[in-house]
C-alpha cells in the first residue's frame, strides 16, 4: 500500500461577486490559483455588466477581495482555515 498522501490545492475568494464567491482546485498551488483567475476573468464582465474584468491582475483581486489558497489532504477534516495540511 502506498504511503503517499493524496492532496489537492483549493483557492477561494469568498467575498467576490456580492459574496457568491469563487473556488477552484488544482494539483498544485499555481494550478488552483490559475483556475480561480480564469473563472474570475470569465465571470467578471458578465457579473459587472462590463466588457472587461474589473481587476486586471490576480494580485489586485486578492488585495481587494482576499484570496486564500491552501493544501488539503483527501479524507481529512478541517476546522477553520488555520488547520491546513502542510507540505
LINMO-V962624 format. One record per residue. N is the residue number from 1. SS is DSSP state (a for helix, b for strand, c for the rest). D_CENTER is the distance of its C-alpha to the mean C-alpha in Angstrom with 1 decimal. Layout:
N_SS_D_CENTER ; N_SS_D_CENTER
This chain:
1_c_31.5 ; 2_c_28.6 ; 3_c_27.3 ; 4_c_24.1 ; 5_c_21.0 ; 6_c_18.7 ; 7_b_15.0 ; 8_b_11.6 ; 9_b_8.3 ; 10_b_5.4 ; 11_b_2.0 ; 12_b_3.1 ; 13_b_5.8 ; 14_c_8.8 ; 15_c_11.5 ; 16_c_11.2 ; 17_c_13.8 ; 18_c_16.2 ; 19_c_14.1 ; 20_c_13.1 ; 21_c_9.4 ; 22_b_6.6 ; 23_b_4.6 ; 24_b_4.7 ; 25_b_6.7 ; 26_b_9.1 ; 27_c_12.3 ; 28_c_11.5 ; 29_a_9.1 ; 30_a_10.0 ; 31_a_9.6 ; 32_a_6.0 ; 33_a_5.5 ; 34_a_8.5 ; 35_a_7.5 ; 36_a_5.0 ; 37_a_8.0 ; 38_a_10.5 ; 39_a_9.7 ; 40_a_10.0 ; 41_a_13.1 ; 42_a_14.5 ; 43_a_14.2 ; 44_a_15.0 ; 45_a_18.7 ; 46_a_19.5 ; 47_a_18.1 ; 48_a_19.9 ; 49_c_22.9 ; 50_c_22.8 ; 51_c_23.2 ; 52_c_20.3 ; 53_c_16.9 ; 54_c_17.4 ; 55_c_15.3 ; 56_c_16.6 ; 57_c_14.1 ; 58_a_10.6 ; 59_a_12.4 ; 60_a_14.0 ; 61_a_11.0 ; 62_a_9.9 ; 63_a_13.7 ; 64_a_14.3 ; 65_a_11.7 ; 66_c_9.8 ; 67_c_6.3 ; 68_b_6.2 ; 69_b_5.6 ; 70_b_8.4 ; 71_b_10.8 ; 72_b_12.3 ; 73_b_15.8 ; 74_c_17.0 ; 75_c_19.7 ; 76_c_18.9 ; 77_c_18.3 ; 78_c_16.5 ; 79_c_17.9 ; 80_c_15.6 ; 81_c_12.9 ; 82_c_15.9 ; 83_c_16.9 ; 84_c_14.5 ; 85_c_15.8 ; 86_c_17.2 ; 87_c_17.6
